[in-house]
Amino acid sequence: MERLRSHRDFVTVLKRRRKVSDKDIVVHYLVRDDSSVLGDTATSARRVGLAVSKAVGHAVTRNAVKRRFRVLARRYESSLPERCDVVMRAKPSAATADFQSLDEQVSSLFAAVSRKCANAAAKRDGR
């Protein structure tokens, strides 16, 4: 799984306003149908960006939340569609959530993203 690196890529995913959320996490997503959506991106890999604001806590707390998110994103990346960009945004309650709870939330959110993308593709194809 690759990382979303540029500010432009983050903004593009966030502006699409497609998201799923749970108690501690909001997942914004975008499936790239062609490389023109994000400019020069010609890769078919799934990409993840993390957004953990200062509202979550001090630097040590934010970094711990990011480490947890990275592990969980790697664990469940196979459930996402190909060419999918995801921004995982932490709510302030993520700082105090236990790992098991975050694990369940990421699993269900990534499955919801996959389901919504499949439904959108079916509608687009006229099924």
Backbone torsions as a table, in degrees:
resi	resn	phi	psi	omega
1	MET	NA	132.1	179.4
2	GLU	-93.3	170.0	179.1
3	ARG	-105.1	145.9	167.6
4	LEU	-76.2	124.9	-173.5
5	ARG	-110.9	-40.6	-172.9
6	SER	-88.6	150.1	177.4
7	HIS	-59.7	-37.7	-179.5
8	ARG	-61.3	-40.2	178.7
9	ASP	-66.9	-41.5	176.6
10	PHE	-59.6	-48.3	-177.1
11	VAL	-63.5	-39.2	179.4
12	THR	-61.7	-43.7	178.9
13	VAL	-66.0	-44.2	-176.8
14	LEU	-68.9	-33.5	-178.8
15	LYS	-72.4	-20.5	179.4
16	ARG	-68.7	-18.3	176.4
17	ARG	58.1	30.5	172.5
18	ARG	-102.7	120.3	-176.8
19	LYS	-153.0	158.3	170.6
20	VAL	-131.6	147.7	-177.3
21	SER	-141.6	161.7	176.7
22	ASP	-138.5	-163.5	-173.7
23	LYS	-62.5	-41.9	-173.0
24	ASP	-116.1	-8.7	-171.7
25	ILE	-136.6	142.1	169.3
26	VAL	-119.4	129.7	179.3
27	VAL	-113.2	114.2	173.9
28	HIS	-94.9	139.9	-175.8
29	TYR	-141.9	157.3	176.6
30	LEU	-151.1	127.3	174.2
31	VAL	-99.4	121.4	-178.5
32	ARG	-81.2	111.5	178.4
33	ASP	-77.4	-34.3	176.1
34	ASP	-144.9	169.3	-175.3
35	SER	-74.5	-8.7	-179.2
36	SER	-75.1	-17.7	-178.7
37	VAL	-63.8	-43.1	-177.8
38	LEU	-118.1	33.0	174.1
39	GLY	76.3	-118.3	-171.2
40	ASP	-87.7	11.5	-177.4
41	THR	-79.2	109.5	-179.4
42	ALA	-112.8	10.8	-177.6
43	THR	-84.2	151.6	177.9
44	SER	-101.5	8.4	-176.9
45	ALA	-77.2	157.4	172.4
46	ARG	-79.9	141.0	-179.4
47	ARG	-127.6	143.0	-178.1
48	VAL	-127.2	137.3	171.9
49	GLY	-123.1	148.7	-179.4
50	LEU	-115.5	136.9	177.1
51	ALA	-127.9	109.0	179.9
52	VAL	-128.3	105.8	-173.7
53	SER	-83.0	171.4	178.8
54	LYS	-66.6	-16.2	176.4
55	ALA	-65.4	-22.3	179.8
56	VAL	-72.1	-34.2	179.9
57	GLY	155.3	-169.2	178.9
58	HIS	-71.8	176.7	-173.9
59	ALA	-57.6	-42.5	-179.2
60	VAL	-62.7	-42.5	179.2
61	THR	-65.9	-45.6	179.5
62	ARG	-60.9	-42.0	180.0
63	ASN	-66.8	-36.1	176.8
64	ALA	-64.6	-41.8	177.5
65	VAL	-63.3	-42.3	178.7
66	LYS	-63.2	-40.5	177.6
67	ARG	-60.9	-43.8	178.5
68	ARG	-62.3	-44.8	179.8
69	PHE	-60.8	-41.3	-179.7
70	ARG	-62.5	-44.4	179.3
71	VAL	-61.7	-45.6	-177.4
72	LEU	-69.2	-38.4	178.5
73	ALA	-63.9	-40.8	177.9
74	ARG	-64.5	-38.4	-178.1
75	ARG	-65.5	-38.3	-173.1
76	TYR	-110.1	11.4	-177.2
77	GLU	-61.6	-28.8	-178.2
78	SER	-66.9	-18.6	178.9
79	SER	-81.5	-11.6	178.4
80	LEU	-83.2	151.2	175.6
81	PRO	-69.2	158.4	175.3
82	GLU	-61.0	153.8	177.0
83	ARG	57.8	37.3	-178.8
84	CYS	-105.5	131.4	174.0
85	ASP	-106.3	132.7	-176.6
86	VAL	-129.5	135.8	169.3
87	VAL	-116.0	117.4	178.0
88	MET	-94.6	117.2	-178.4
89	ARG	-109.4	128.2	-178.6
90	ALA	-87.5	133.4	169.6
91	LYS	-84.2	158.9	-179.2
92	PRO	-55.6	-28.7	-179.7
93	SER	-70.5	-13.1	179.4
94	ALA	-64.9	-25.6	-179.1
95	ALA	-64.9	-32.3	-177.1
96	THR	-103.4	-2.5	-179.6
97	ALA	-73.6	144.2	177.1
98	ASP	-81.1	162.6	-173.7
99	PHE	-61.8	-39.3	-179.6
100	GLN	-60.4	-41.0	179.0
101	SER	-65.3	-44.5	178.1
102	LEU	-63.9	-38.2	178.4
103	ASP	-59.0	-48.3	179.7
104	GLU	-63.9	-39.6	-179.2
105	GLN	-66.3	-45.4	-179.7
106	VAL	-64.3	-40.9	178.4
107	SER	-58.9	-48.8	-178.2
108	SER	-70.3	-36.1	-179.7
109	LEU	-68.7	-43.4	178.2
110	PHE	-65.1	-36.5	176.1
111	ALA	-65.6	-37.7	178.0
112	ALA	-66.1	-39.5	177.3
113	VAL	-61.3	-46.5	-179.9
114	SER	-61.0	-43.6	179.5
115	ARG	-63.1	-45.1	-179.6
116	LYS	-65.7	-38.2	178.3
117	CYS	-67.1	-38.2	177.8
118	ALA	-65.7	-41.2	178.0
119	ASN	-64.6	-40.7	179.2
120	ALA	-65.5	-39.2	178.7
121	ALA	-66.7	-38.3	179.2
122	ALA	-65.7	-40.3	177.6
123	LYS	-65.9	-40.7	-178.7
124	ARG	-65.4	-35.8	-179.8
125	ASP	-82.2	-6.8	176.4
126	GLY	82.4	27.5	179.1
127	ARG	-84.9	NA	NA
